[in-house]
Amino acid sequence: MDITEVRIVKIIKKGGPLLGFANVVIDNCFAIRGIKIIETEDKGRFISMPSKRRKERFIDICHPINQETRDELQSAILELYDAVVNE
């Protein structure tokens, strides 16, 4: 898997755990929009895949199948988020 593009939209108003959103392109042929960048006291910073509500719970629309892919995606997003925030 080659992450070919990552774009960050940071949240201006802080007051909750949501730091921003990321849009990612994989292998120049698959786009994922609306990945949430979240920070909590107990879990730290992490990404949350796009989801929709089904009755009383949320279900991911798309998601990595294994931990290695999730780690690669999360690392690419958080590295760019840090670069954008520190500009």
N, C-alpha and C positions, 0 to 999 in steps of 0.2 A: 504494500500500500504506500502510495506517495501522496502526501498532503501538499497539494500544489498551490493553494491559496487559503489564507486566513484573514478575515476582516473582523475588527472589533468595534462595537458600538457601546461606549461606556455610559453609565447612568450618571447624570449630573447630580440629582438629588439623592443623597444618601439618607438612610433612615431605616433600612432593612437589610436583609442578607444579600439581596441582588446587587451585584457590582456592574453587570453589563450583559451584552449578548455577543455571540460569535457566529459568523457565517463561514463555512468551510467548504472547499472544493477538494475532492479526492480524485487523483489520477486524471485531472482535466476532464472528467466525465460525470461526476456525481456531486451534487451540491446538497449540503445540509444547512438549513437556515434556522435561527432561533435557538441555538444552544445557549443555555443560561450559564453565566459565571456567578458562582455563589460563594459567600464566605460566612461560616458560622463559628462560634467559639469552640464547640466540641469537635467539629470535623475539619476546621480550617477551610482552605479554598478548594473548590472542586467544580466540575462541570455537571450540568443536568441536561440530558437530551430532550429535544422537543417532545411534548406529550399532549394528550387531550383527556378530558374528563369523561369517564364512563361510569355512570351512576355514582357511587360513593368513592371511587378511586381514580387515580391518574394512570394512564397506560402510555408508555413510550411509543412514539410514531416510528422512530428508527433508533437503533442503538448498536454499539459494538458487540460482537459475539463473544470476544475473549478479553481477558484483562490486559494483555499486551497491546491490543489495538486501542483500548480505552486509555491506557497510560500514554501511548504515543499521541493520541488526539488531545488529551488533557494537557500534556507538556507543551505542545505546539501552541495551544490557545493561551495558556497562562503565561508563557514566555512573551508572546506578542502583547498580551494585556499589560504586563509589567512595563514593556517598552513604551506603549501608548500612554500609560499613566505617568511615567517618569519623564515625558517630553517637556 
